[in-house]
């Protein structure tokens, strides 16, 4: 198993990316992003060692599968990615055209990496190095058409921030695993929502959870969690 990140995807991943409507130029841009990640991963913990050899499928393709849904929803409206970490899915989606993009991560070092990666691939992003509750200031309430998140927090914890960020007709696209039904059951104790489970193309247990019309069951939920 190679310890180095490959900047060009294997042919099967190229096929899957193109099936999502992603061009060769956009795939090249994603490769440039990975070249920055390769330099930075030796300084800070961005991805686990087991991910290096399969990064195109495990992280890039997994993030990119949200693009067809996002593209059909978003025109020039803003997107916010909660818990951006190494840029999955935020930087990936920005490379594909989801801009303007706001990336939120409380880790200061990761925030510096995200700015450098965005500069290198020439995408329009804003990086906020704060916790969600501090990042979503009053002027950002209802400012986003799409909220994304991948491996960041259970839905019950995320729901107040999603609700605060989204415009009235906005959607959330969350990458979830085998516990998604359990997360939905727990979240719906306090929240009402419409949702769709879109099967993942990279994992048998994974889904892309699409949420819209999210509302608290009790107004106190906003006070307690927001």
Secondary structure as UniProt FT lines:
FT   HELIX           11..19
FT   TURN            20..21
FT   HELIX           24..40
FT   TURN            41..43
FT   HELIX           49..54
FT   HELIX           56..61
FT   HELIX           62..64
FT   TURN            65..66
FT   HELIX           67..73
FT   STRAND          79..82
FT   TURN            85..89
FT   HELIX           90..96
FT   STRAND          101..104
FT   HELIX           108..121
FT   STRAND          125..128
FT   HELIX           132..135
FT   HELIX           138..140
FT   TURN            141..142
FT   STRAND          144..150
FT   HELIX           155..165
FT   STRAND          166..176
FT   TURN            178..179
FT   HELIX           180..187
FT   TURN            188..190
FT   STRAND          191..199
FT   STRAND          207..216
FT   HELIX           220..225
//
